[in-house]
């Protein structure tokens, strides 16, 4: 069974809710969803996964969380990401989503094939945002099945 690695950090539970709904979409589409915190995820796990999803809320002046997520992302290179399908997601309280646009650009520069423009939810994800998370999980599972 192909694996979709979902690495996320959540301060309030909003991004965690998104990660869990995404994982349900992956599972319902027939792949194994592997949920990990950044400190539990290694470059080797990233390399082994058939598809990926990374989640982080906007922090500070619309940046990634600096103690766990940023070091994890900074440690990745094109060798780990290859041309794998990658979904990005997270919640925010202020701003306009600039952190997600920056993150999408950053991951594309490392060779990842980012699904869409990143999935964001204002504060707690509502039903529409959770449905989008589920659909993202299903899409990533479909792309994982195509990854040799």
N, C-alpha and C positions, 0 to 999 in steps of 0.2 A: 504494500500500500504506500502510495506517495505521501510525503510529509510536507505540510505547510508550516513553517516556523513563524510564530507570532511573538515578537519581542515588544513588550510595552512597559511603560512606567506610568503610574497614576497617583496623584497626590490626594485627590478627593473622591475617587471612585468613578468619575465620569469616563475617563479613558479606559478604565478596567471594564466597565459595562460595554463599551464599544468593542473591546478585544474579545470578550466572551460571546457577544452576538456574532462577530466575525468568525470565531471558531465554530460556532454552530452551523454557519453556512458552509464552512469547509467540510465539516463532518457529514452534513446532510448531502453533500455532493460526492461523497465516497472517498475522501482523503482523510489522513490523520492530521488533526490540528495539534501542534505542540506549543503550549503557552509557556513563556519564560520571561522572567525579569531580566533587565540588561546584565546584572551581575552574574546571572546563571547561564547566559548565552555566550558561547564561544565562537570564534571564527570557524572552527571545525563544524559546529552545528549549522552555521550559516551556509557553509560550502555543501553540506550533505542534504540540505532541504531542496525540494523541487521548486518551491515558491516561497515568498517571504511577505511578512507584513510587520511594519514597525509602527508603534504608537507612542505618542508623547503629547501632553498638553502644552500650550504656549506658556512660557514662563517669562518673568521680568519684562524686558522690552521686546517681546515676541521672539524668544530664543528657545532652544531645546533645554530641557532640564540639565543642569551643568555637572552634577556629581555622578550620575549613572548613565544617562542616555548619551550625553555628548562624548564621554570617553569611549563608549561602545561604538558609536557611529564613527568617531575619529579613528578607531582601530581597524575599520573595514577598508578594504581596497577592492579594486576591480577583480582581483583573483578570487575573493570570496563571493562577490556578487555575480560575477560572470554576466550573462545576459538574462538573468532570472527575472520573472515577473515579481514586482514588488508593489504592495499596497501600503500607503502611509495614511495614518489617521490620528486624530486627537481632538481634544476639546479646548475651548478658550473662553475668556471672560471679557477681554477688552481687545481693542485693535481690530484689524480687518482680515486677519489670516496670513499676514506677511511671513510669519514663521513657517507656515506650511509651504508657501511658494518658494521660499529659500531652501527648504528641506528637499522639495521635489527637484529643484535645480541641482542641488548638491548630489543627490543620489543618481540622477541622470549623468552627471559628470563622471561618476564612478562606473558607468556602464550598465546600471540597472534599468530595466524596462518598467517604468513607473506606470501603474494603472491610473489613468485620469490625472486629476490635479490635486490629489490628496483629499481625504474625507474629513471634514471638520464639523463639529457640533458646538453651538453656543451653550456653555454651561452643561447641565445634564442633558444627555442625548434624548430627544423626543422620539416618538414612534417612527417618524420619517427618517431620522438619522440612524436609528437602529435597523430599519429595513435596508437602508443603504449599506450598512456594515455587513448585514447578512448577505446581500447581493455581492458585495466585494469578496466575501469569503467563498462564495460559489464560483465567482469568476477566477479567483486565484487557484482554486482546486482544479478547475478546468484547464488552466494553463499549466498547472503542476503535472497533470496527466500527459501533457504534450512534451514535457521536459524529459529527455532520455535519462 
